[in-house]
Amino acid sequence: MPHRETRQPGVLPPAAPQPVRPPSSGEQGRGRPLRRGRGLRQLRRDWRRLSLRRRRRLARTIAVASTLALAAGYTTVTLAAPLPPATVVLDAPALVPPPPFTPAWPAGVAAAAGVVGHGSPVAGPDGQRPVPIASIAKLVTALVVLDAMPLEPGQDGPSFTIGEQDLRYLAEVIAADGFFAEVRAGQRLTQLELLQGMLVPSANNLALTLAQRAFGDNDGYVRAARAWLDRHGLPGVVVTEPSGIDEANTASAADLVRLGMLALQHPVIAETIAMDAITLPVAGRLRNTNQLLGQPGVLGIKTGHTDAAGYCFLLAQRIEAGGEPRTVVVAILGAPGLEARFALARQLAASAVAGFVPVSYVTAGAVLGTISTPWGGSSALLAQTGAAGVVWNGEAVSAHSSVDVRPPTAEAGMPVGTVSFDYAGTRQQVRVVTAEPLRAPDAWWRLTHPAALFAG
């Protein structure tokens, strides 16, 4: 009985075995690495097999993709690029100084007036002519000695013994009918005491003693004085000896005003000229020859008198002008009498107040310039605050501007720079701000202006 196969329900019969055929030439080498250059040749063959239409379509697809990639990169870069700076035009305001003033010049004397920190002195009809200056020459002596032998307030300096030469100085001054301070052989005087005795009671013999101790002899003093005067811009002042007795000691009133301002800067001199009196060994109590000391505002400086010079006076006085204290220095040379020189000096100092004129440098909100952007934005530049001052004798105020930033965008009121005003050793600065906001450009401007974005 023949054998019959049985199968269970749901179970497939085994598959019949398939005949094995050898691999074709095209299949040979599968799984093995291609020889060098084989992959490139295959791509070329595949490209040639494509139809012309398909090749063109593929080329267009590649070109469009490349263009889109480039455009995306360009857009990203240009939209993120920093904006170029704005153009700022900023000008300092043109200031017109007030006209010079003419003080009430006293008749018959050489006179000049000036204000500390306010430029050059103004001189009367004879105020620029060199004339004898009598004991005002002692100011030169004081400044030159303190340059060679410095003293600070509270210091006495070295002590000197009075000898035969000092006694001869005393005899010469008495013979010339000059001011003197009694001294005795063997007594000792400090540098400060000699300086005070020379400036306060105007003792001529102490001026000679001090200069001799500092420079050895008169020639040494004259050389030192000449060098100091030239160094401080006073070539017109001539001194031949330290006391002022010699009528060859000459200067103009204008130069003496400059000299007085220099003297006020030295703290030891400024302290000494304000002393009403001093007390020295042997000589005792000696009063200041400046009879105006103690009157309101009077600071000192120096009197002088000889037959050749007449009555001379260099006065420093504090006055109120423009809401601030000012120091006026006036020189009167050749006055007819002792009281006249004081009265004329006070009158001239009072008239100097009229030389102060209030001046507005700039008002708040004044247009000082413009700011503009390459994409068409612009704004006026305004003074944030005002500035003003008080000008003496028509002097010019120096004004200049500076740009701090050049913002491509800004809100209204943003500081852009400053305008500075310089006068009498002080500076006022005013901020310059935008009047209107500066907005950033839109995307289209950025995309169409690459040269402006990447110029820097």
C-alpha positions as CSV (number, residue, x, y, z in Angstrom):
1,M,0.0,0.0,0.0
2,P,1.6,3.2,-1.1
3,H,2.7,5.7,1.7
4,R,0.5,8.8,1.9
5,E,1.5,12.0,3.7
6,T,-0.8,13.5,6.1
7,R,-0.7,17.1,7.4
8,Q,-2.3,18.7,10.2
9,P,-4.7,21.5,9.7
10,G,-3.1,25.0,9.5
11,V,0.5,23.7,8.8
12,L,2.0,24.5,5.3
13,P,3.9,21.9,3.5
14,P,7.7,22.4,3.3
15,A,8.9,24.4,0.3
16,A,10.5,22.6,-2.6
17,P,14.2,23.0,-2.9
18,Q,15.3,25.7,-5.6
19,P,18.0,25.0,-8.1
20,V,21.3,26.8,-7.6
21,R,22.5,29.0,-10.5
22,P,25.9,30.6,-10.8
23,P,26.1,34.4,-10.2
24,S,25.9,36.6,-13.3
25,S,28.8,38.8,-14.3
26,G,27.0,41.9,-13.0
27,E,26.5,40.3,-9.6
28,Q,30.1,39.2,-9.2
29,G,32.0,41.3,-6.8
30,R,29.0,42.3,-4.6
31,G,30.1,42.8,-1.0
32,R,33.7,43.5,-2.2
33,P,35.1,47.0,-2.1
34,L,35.1,48.7,-5.5
35,R,38.4,49.2,-7.2
36,R,39.7,52.8,-7.3
37,G,37.7,55.0,-9.7
38,R,35.0,52.4,-10.1
39,G,32.4,54.4,-8.2
40,L,33.0,57.6,-10.2
41,R,32.6,55.6,-13.5
42,Q,29.4,54.1,-12.3
43,L,28.0,57.5,-11.5
44,R,28.9,58.7,-15.0
45,R,27.2,55.7,-16.5
46,D,24.1,56.3,-14.4
47,W,24.1,60.0,-15.5
48,R,24.4,59.1,-19.2
49,R,21.5,56.6,-18.8
50,L,19.2,59.5,-17.5
51,S,17.1,61.2,-20.1
52,L,18.0,64.7,-21.1
53,R,14.8,66.0,-19.4
54,R,15.6,64.3,-16.2
55,R,19.1,65.7,-16.3
56,R,17.9,69.2,-16.8
57,R,15.4,68.9,-14.0
58,L,18.0,67.6,-11.6
59,A,20.4,70.4,-12.5
60,R,17.7,73.0,-11.9
61,T,16.9,71.4,-8.6
62,I,20.5,71.6,-7.5
63,A,20.9,75.2,-8.7
64,V,17.7,76.3,-6.8
65,A,18.8,74.5,-3.7
66,S,22.2,76.2,-3.8
67,T,20.7,79.6,-4.4
68,L,18.3,79.2,-1.5
69,A,21.1,78.2,0.8
70,L,23.2,81.2,-0.2
71,A,20.2,83.5,0.2
72,A,19.5,82.1,3.6
73,G,23.0,82.7,4.7
74,Y,23.1,86.3,3.2
75,T,19.8,87.1,5.0
76,T,21.1,85.8,8.3
77,V,24.3,87.7,8.1
78,T,22.9,91.0,6.9
79,L,20.0,91.0,9.4
80,A,22.5,90.3,12.3
81,A,25.2,92.7,11.1
82,P,26.0,95.7,13.4
83,L,24.7,99.0,12.1
84,P,27.1,101.7,10.9
85,P,27.6,104.8,13.2
86,A,25.6,107.9,12.7
87,T,27.1,111.1,11.4
88,V,27.3,113.9,14.0
89,V,27.8,117.5,13.3
90,L,28.4,119.5,16.5
91,D,29.5,123.1,16.7
92,A,30.3,125.2,19.7
93,P,28.3,128.4,19.8
94,A,30.0,131.5,18.6
95,L,30.4,133.9,21.5
96,V,30.6,137.7,21.1
97,P,32.5,139.2,24.0
98,P,31.2,142.4,25.5
99,P,33.1,145.6,24.7
100,P,36.0,146.6,27.0
101,F,35.3,149.0,29.7
102,T,37.1,152.1,30.7
103,P,37.6,152.6,34.4
104,A,37.5,156.0,36.0
105,W,41.2,156.7,35.7
106,P,42.6,159.2,38.2
107,A,44.3,162.2,36.7
108,G,48.0,163.0,37.1
109,V,49.1,159.5,38.1
110,A,50.1,156.3,36.4
111,A,47.5,153.7,37.1
112,A,46.5,150.2,36.2
113,A,43.9,147.6,37.4
114,G,43.4,143.9,37.1
115,V,41.4,141.0,38.5
116,V,43.1,137.8,39.7
117,G,42.3,135.0,37.3
118,H,40.8,137.3,34.7
119,G,43.5,137.9,32.1
120,S,45.6,140.9,31.6
121,P,45.5,144.2,33.5
122,V,44.0,147.3,31.9
123,A,46.2,150.4,32.1
124,G,45.4,154.1,32.2
125,P,47.0,156.8,30.0
126,D,50.5,156.4,31.6
127,G,50.0,152.9,33.0
128,Q,52.3,151.2,30.5
129,R,55.2,153.7,31.0
130,P,58.1,152.6,33.3
131,V,58.5,155.0,36.3
132,P,60.2,154.8,39.7
133,I,58.4,152.5,42.1
134,A,60.1,153.2,45.5
135,S,59.5,150.6,48.1
136,I,57.2,148.5,45.9
137,A,60.5,147.1,44.7
138,K,60.6,145.2,48.0
139,L,58.0,142.8,46.6
140,V,60.5,141.7,44.1
141,T,63.1,141.2,46.9
142,A,60.6,139.1,48.8
143,L,59.7,136.9,45.9
144,V,63.3,136.4,44.7
145,V,64.6,135.6,48.3
146,L,61.7,133.1,48.8
147,D,62.5,131.5,45.5
148,A,66.1,131.0,46.6
149,M,65.3,130.2,50.3
150,P,61.8,128.8,50.4
151,L,59.6,129.2,53.5
152,E,56.3,127.6,54.3
153,P,53.7,129.2,56.6
154,G,54.7,128.5,60.2
155,Q,58.4,128.3,59.4
156,D,61.0,130.9,60.6
157,G,63.9,129.9,58.3
158,P,67.6,130.3,59.3
159,S,68.7,132.8,62.0
160,F,71.3,135.5,61.1
161,T,73.6,137.5,63.4
162,I,73.6,141.3,62.9
163,G,77.2,142.4,62.1
164,E,79.1,145.5,61.0
165,Q,77.8,145.4,57.4
166,D,74.2,145.5,58.7
167,L,75.0,148.5,60.9
168,R,76.4,150.3,57.8
169,Y,73.1,149.5,56.0
170,L,71.2,151.1,58.8
171,A,73.4,154.3,58.8
172,E,73.0,154.6,55.0
173,V,69.2,154.4,55.2
174,I,69.0,156.9,58.0
175,A,71.1,159.3,56.0
176,A,68.8,158.9,53.0
177,D,65.8,159.6,55.3
178,G,64.3,156.2,54.5
179,F,62.2,153.9,56.6
180,F,64.3,151.7,58.9
181,A,64.1,149.2,61.8
182,E,66.6,149.6,64.7
183,V,69.2,146.8,65.0
184,R,72.2,146.1,67.2
185,A,75.4,144.2,66.6
186,G,75.2,140.6,67.8
187,Q,71.4,140.3,67.8
188,R,69.8,137.6,65.8
189,L,67.0,137.8,63.4
190,T,65.4,135.0,61.5
191,Q,64.6,135.0,57.8
192,L,60.9,135.4,58.5
193,E,61.6,138.4,60.8
194,L,63.7,140.1,58.1
195,L,61.0,139.4,55.6
196,Q,58.3,140.8,57.8
197,G,60.3,143.8,58.8
198,M,61.0,144.6,55.1
199,L,57.3,144.3,54.0
200,V,55.2,145.5,57.0
201,P,57.0,148.7,58.2
202,S,59.0,148.9,55.0
203,A,62.4,148.8,56.7
204,N,65.0,149.5,54.0
205,N,67.9,148.3,56.0
206,L,66.3,144.9,56.6
207,A,65.7,144.5,52.9
208,L,69.5,145.1,52.3
209,T,70.4,142.6,55.1
210,L,68.1,139.9,53.7
211,A,69.3,140.2,50.2
212,Q,72.9,140.1,51.3
213,R,72.3,136.9,53.3
214,A,70.6,135.3,50.4
215,F,72.9,136.3,47.5
216,G,76.2,137.5,49.0
217,D,76.2,141.0,47.6
218,N,74.1,143.4,45.6
219,D,75.4,142.2,42.3
220,G,74.3,138.6,43.2
221,Y,70.9,139.9,44.1
222,V,70.4,141.9,40.9
223,R,71.4,138.9,38.8
224,A,68.9,136.6,40.6
225,A,66.2,139.2,40.4
226,R,66.7,139.7,36.7
227,A,66.5,135.9,36.1
228,W,63.3,135.6,38.2
229,L,61.6,138.6,36.5
230,D,62.3,137.3,33.1
231,R,61.2,133.8,34.0
232,H,57.8,135.2,35.2
233,G,57.1,137.4,32.2
234,L,58.1,140.7,33.7
235,P,61.0,141.9,31.5
236,G,59.9,145.5,31.9
237,V,60.5,145.6,35.6
238,V,64.1,146.8,36.5
239,V,65.6,146.6,40.0
240,T,69.1,147.8,40.8
241,E,69.0,147.1,44.6
242,P,66.6,145.4,47.0
243,S,65.1,148.3,49.0
244,G,63.6,150.7,46.4
245,I,65.6,153.8,47.5
246,D,67.4,154.0,44.2
247,E,65.2,155.8,41.6
248,A,66.5,153.5,38.9
249,N,64.2,150.8,40.3
250,T,61.4,151.2,37.7
251,A,58.3,149.5,36.4
252,S,55.0,150.3,34.7
253,A,51.8,150.3,36.7
254,A,50.5,147.4,34.6
255,D,53.6,145.3,35.4
256,L,53.2,146.1,39.1
257,V,49.6,144.7,39.0
258,R,51.0,141.5,37.5
259,L,53.7,141.5,40.2
260,G,51.1,141.9,42.9
261,M,49.1,139.0,41.6
262,L,52.2,136.8,41.8
263,A,52.9,138.0,45.4
264,L,49.3,137.1,46.5
265,Q,49.9,133.5,45.3
266,H,52.7,133.0,47.8
267,P,51.2,132.1,51.2
268,V,54.0,133.6,53.3
269,I,53.8,136.9,51.5
270,A,50.0,136.9,51.5
271,E,50.0,136.3,55.3
272,T,52.7,139.0,55.9
273,I,51.1,141.9,53.9
274,A,47.9,141.4,55.8
275,M,49.6,142.0,59.2
276,D,48.6,145.3,60.9
277,A,51.9,145.3,62.9
278,I,54.8,143.2,63.9
279,T,57.2,143.1,66.9
280,L,60.9,142.6,66.4
281,P,63.8,142.3,68.9
282,V,65.3,145.8,69.6
283,A,63.0,147.6,67.2
284,G,59.9,146.7,69.1
285,R,56.4,147.1,67.7
286,L,56.3,148.4,64.1
287,R,53.0,149.2,62.2
288,N,52.2,148.5,58.6
289,T,52.6,151.5,56.3
290,N,49.3,150.4,54.5
291,Q,46.7,152.5,56.3
292,L,43.8,150.8,54.5
293,L,44.3,147.5,56.4
294,G,41.2,146.8,58.4
295,Q,38.8,148.4,56.0
296,P,36.3,146.0,54.3
297,G,37.8,143.8,51.7
298,V,41.4,145.2,51.9
299,L,44.0,142.5,51.6
300,G,47.2,144.6,51.5
301,I,49.9,144.9,49.5
302,K,52.6,147.5,49.5
303,T,53.3,151.3,49.8
304,G,56.2,153.3,48.6
305,H,57.6,156.8,48.5
306,T,60.6,158.7,47.3
307,D,61.0,162.2,46.0
308,A,61.5,160.7,42.5
309,A,58.6,158.3,42.7
310,G,56.1,160.3,44.6
311,Y,53.5,158.4,46.6
312,C,52.9,154.9,45.3
313,F,50.5,152.2,46.3
314,L,49.8,148.7,45.2
315,L,46.4,147.6,46.6
316,A,44.7,144.2,46.7
317,Q,41.0,144.3,47.6
318,R,38.2,141.7,47.7
319,I,35.0,142.8,45.9
320,E,31.7,141.2,45.1
321,A,30.9,140.9,41.4
322,G,28.5,138.6,39.5
323,G,27.5,137.0,42.8
324,E,31.1,135.9,43.6
325,P,34.0,137.3,45.5
326,R,36.8,138.7,43.2
327,T,40.2,140.0,44.0
328,V,41.1,143.3,42.3
329,V,44.7,144.6,42.2
330,V,45.3,148.3,41.4
331,A,48.5,150.3,41.1
332,I,48.8,154.0,41.7
333,L,52.2,155.6,41.0
334,G,53.2,159.2,41.4
335,A,50.3,160.4,43.6
336,P,50.7,163.9,45.1
337,G,50.3,162.9,48.7
338,L,50.1,160.1,51.2
339,E,46.3,160.2,51.7
340,A,45.7,160.8,48.0
341,R,47.3,157.5,47.0
342,F,45.0,155.6,49.3
343,A,41.9,157.4,48.1
344,L,42.8,157.0,44.4
345,A,43.4,153.3,44.8
346,R,40.1,152.7,46.5
347,Q,38.2,154.7,43.8
348,L,39.9,152.7,41.1
349,A,39.2,149.4,42.7
350,A,35.5,150.3,43.1
351,S,35.3,151.4,39.4
352,A,36.7,148.0,38.4
353,V,33.4,146.4,39.4
354,A,31.8,148.0,36.3
355,G,34.1,145.9,34.1
356,F,32.2,142.7,35.1
357,V,29.4,141.9,32.6
358,P,27.1,138.8,32.8
359,V,27.3,136.8,29.6
360,S,25.0,133.9,28.5
361,Y,27.2,131.2,26.9
362,V,24.3,129.0,25.7
363,T,20.6,128.6,26.6
364,A,18.9,125.3,27.4
365,G,17.4,123.8,24.3
366,A,19.6,125.7,21.9
367,V,20.3,123.7,18.7
368,L,24.0,123.0,18.5
369,G,24.1,120.4,15.7
370,T,22.6,117.4,14.0
371,I,22.9,113.6,14.0
372,S,21.9,111.5,10.9
373,T,21.9,107.9,9.9
374,P,22.6,106.3,6.5
375,W,19.0,105.0,6.3
376,G,17.5,108.5,6.6
377,G,17.0,109.1,10.3
378,S,18.0,112.4,11.8
379,S,17.6,114.6,14.8
380,A,18.7,118.0,16.1
381,L,21.2,118.1,18.9
382,L,20.2,120.4,21.8
383,A,22.0,121.9,24.8
384,Q,20.6,120.0,27.8
385,T,21.2,122.9,30.1
386,G,22.2,126.5,29.9
387,A,25.6,128.0,30.9
388,A,26.5,131.6,31.8
389,G,29.3,133.5,33.4
390,V,30.6,136.9,34.3
391,V,33.3,138.3,32.0
392,W,35.7,141.1,33.0
393,N,36.9,143.8,30.6
394,G,35.4,142.3,27.5
395,E,37.6,139.2,27.5
396,A,36.7,136.3,25.2
397,V,35.4,133.0,26.4
398,S,36.8,129.9,24.8
399,A,34.2,127.4,23.6
400,H,34.8,124.0,22.0
401,S,32.8,120.9,21.4
402,S,33.5,117.1,21.6
403,V,31.6,114.1,20.3
404,D,31.5,111.2,22.8
405,V,29.4,108.6,20.9
406,R,27.8,108.2,17.4
407,P,24.9,105.9,18.1
408,P,23.0,104.4,15.2
409,T,19.9,104.3,17.3
410,A,18.9,106.5,20.2
411,E,16.0,107.7,22.3
412,A,15.2,111.3,22.6
413,G,17.4,113.0,25.2
414,M,20.4,110.6,24.8
415,P,23.7,112.3,25.4
416,V,25.9,112.5,22.3
417,G,28.7,115.0,23.3
418,T,29.6,118.0,25.3
419,V,30.2,121.7,24.7
420,S,32.8,123.3,27.0
421,F,33.3,126.9,28.0
422,D,36.6,128.0,29.4
423,Y,37.1,131.4,31.1
424,A,39.2,132.7,34.0
425,G,40.6,129.3,34.9
426,T,37.2,127.6,35.2
427,R,35.4,125.3,32.8
428,Q,31.6,124.8,32.4
429,Q,30.4,121.8,30.4
430,V,27.0,121.3,28.9
431,R,25.7,118.0,27.7
432,V,24.4,117.8,24.1
433,V,21.4,115.4,23.6
434,T,19.2,114.2,20.8
435,A,15.9,116.0,20.3
436,E,14.1,113.1,18.7
437,P,14.6,109.3,18.7
438,L,16.7,107.6,16.0
439,R,15.1,104.3,14.9
440,A,16.8,101.2,13.4
441,P,16.4,100.5,9.7
442,D,13.9,97.9,8.4
443,A,15.0,94.5,7.1
444,W,14.6,95.7,3.4
445,W,17.2,98.4,4.0
446,R,19.6,96.0,5.5
447,L,19.2,93.5,2.7
448,T,19.6,96.1,0.0
449,H,22.6,98.0,1.5
450,P,25.3,95.5,2.2
451,A,28.1,98.0,1.4
452,A,26.9,100.3,4.2
453,L,26.8,97.4,6.6
454,F,30.1,95.9,5.9
455,A,32.1,99.0,4.9
456,G,34.1,99.0,8.1
